[in-house]
């Protein structure tokens, strides 16, 4: 993968993380509440309720960024090729399976980065 393609996918991940964290903080009324709710979902407590917003967000982000097709999915998967494969659902087509795998891998990375961003936001929110 060319460096400019890696940079593009990296900027997409950062943009998605920023938008997702912003929505969490707004929805929960602050960084501390958002972090608590997000951590609860990550630890398995009410995971279905917490996973759904991230999954819906990733699906919408892929559609907005025009990544919800086999070519877009391949670009994301190629950029994330060194990561462990996610547990992705299988679709009725190869292209659909590629999109689901890319969304799952992208979602895992956004979740990891969102947790880091929420931790930073809590530090700054507490410092005020």
C-alpha positions as CSV (number, residue, x, y, z in Angstrom):
1,X,0.0,0.0,0.0
2,X,1.3,3.4,-0.9
3,X,2.1,5.9,1.9
4,X,-0.6,8.3,0.8
5,X,-3.2,5.6,0.9
6,X,-2.2,4.6,4.4
7,X,-2.3,8.3,5.4
8,X,-5.8,8.6,3.9
9,X,-7.2,5.6,5.9
10,X,-5.4,6.8,9.0
11,X,-7.1,10.2,8.6
12,X,-10.5,8.4,8.1
13,X,-9.9,6.5,11.4
14,X,-9.0,9.7,13.2
15,X,-12.0,11.5,11.8
16,X,-14.4,8.7,12.7
17,X,-13.0,8.5,16.2
18,X,-13.3,12.2,16.7
19,X,-16.9,12.2,15.5
20,X,-17.9,9.1,17.5
21,X,-16.4,10.5,20.7
22,X,-18.1,13.8,20.2
23,X,-21.4,12.0,19.8
24,X,-20.8,9.9,23.0
25,X,-19.8,12.9,25.1
26,X,-22.9,14.9,23.8
27,X,-25.3,11.9,24.3
28,X,-24.0,11.2,27.9
29,X,-23.6,14.8,29.0
30,X,-19.9,14.8,29.5
31,X,-16.7,12.9,29.1
32,X,-16.8,11.0,32.4
33,X,-20.3,9.7,31.8
34,X,-19.4,8.8,28.2
35,X,-16.3,7.0,29.3
36,X,-18.2,5.0,31.9
37,X,-20.9,4.0,29.5
38,X,-18.4,3.1,26.8
39,X,-16.3,1.1,29.2
40,X,-19.3,-0.8,30.5
41,X,-20.1,-1.8,26.9
42,X,-16.5,-2.8,26.2
43,X,-16.4,-5.1,29.3
44,X,-19.5,-7.0,28.3
45,X,-22.1,-5.4,30.6
46,X,-25.0,-4.4,28.3
47,X,-22.6,-5.0,25.3
48,X,-25.4,-5.4,22.8
49,X,-26.8,-2.0,23.8
50,X,-23.4,-0.4,23.6
51,X,-22.1,-2.1,20.5
52,X,-25.1,-1.1,18.4
53,X,-24.3,2.6,18.4
54,X,-20.7,1.9,17.3
55,X,-21.9,-0.5,14.7
56,X,-24.5,1.9,13.4
57,X,-22.0,4.7,13.4
58,X,-19.4,2.7,11.4
59,X,-22.0,1.7,8.9
60,X,-23.1,5.3,8.4
61,X,-19.5,6.5,8.3
62,X,-18.6,3.9,5.6
63,X,-21.6,5.1,3.6
64,X,-20.7,8.8,4.0
65,X,-17.0,8.1,3.0
66,X,-18.1,5.8,0.1
67,X,-16.3,2.9,1.6
68,X,-19.4,0.6,1.7
69,X,-18.3,-1.2,-1.5
70,X,-15.7,-3.9,-2.3
71,X,-13.1,-1.4,-3.4
72,X,-13.5,0.8,-0.3
73,X,-13.5,-2.3,1.9
74,X,-10.3,-3.6,0.3
75,X,-8.6,-0.2,0.9
76,X,-9.5,-0.3,4.6
77,X,-8.5,-4.0,4.9
78,X,-5.2,-3.4,3.1
79,X,-4.4,-0.6,5.5
80,X,-5.3,-2.8,8.5
81,X,-3.7,-5.9,7.1
82,X,-1.3,-6.4,10.0
83,X,-4.1,-6.4,12.6
84,X,-5.7,-9.6,13.9
85,X,-8.8,-10.4,11.9
86,X,-12.1,-9.4,13.5
87,X,-15.0,-11.8,14.0
88,X,-17.1,-10.5,11.0
89,X,-20.4,-11.8,9.8
90,X,-20.5,-13.5,6.5
91,X,-22.7,-11.9,3.8
92,X,-24.4,-13.5,0.8
93,X,-21.7,-12.2,-1.5
94,X,-17.9,-12.0,-1.4
95,X,-18.2,-8.2,-1.8
96,X,-20.6,-8.0,1.1
97,X,-18.3,-10.1,3.3
98,X,-15.4,-7.8,2.5
99,X,-17.5,-4.8,3.5
100,X,-18.6,-6.5,6.8
101,X,-15.0,-7.5,7.6
102,X,-13.7,-4.0,6.9
103,X,-16.4,-2.4,9.0
104,X,-15.7,-4.8,11.9
105,X,-11.9,-4.1,11.7
106,X,-12.5,-0.4,11.4
107,X,-15.0,-0.4,14.3
108,X,-12.5,-2.2,16.5
109,X,-9.9,0.4,15.8
110,X,-12.3,3.3,16.3
111,X,-13.4,1.7,19.7
112,X,-9.7,1.5,20.8
113,X,-9.0,5.0,19.8
114,X,-12.3,6.3,21.3
115,X,-11.4,4.8,24.6
116,X,-8.0,6.7,24.5
117,X,-9.7,9.9,23.5
118,X,-12.3,9.6,26.3
119,X,-9.5,9.1,28.8
120,X,-7.8,12.2,27.6
121,X,-11.1,14.1,27.6
122,X,-11.7,13.1,31.2
123,X,-8.3,14.4,32.3
124,X,-9.0,17.7,30.7
125,X,-12.6,17.9,31.9
126,X,-11.3,17.2,35.5
127,X,-8.6,19.8,35.2
128,X,-11.1,22.6,34.7
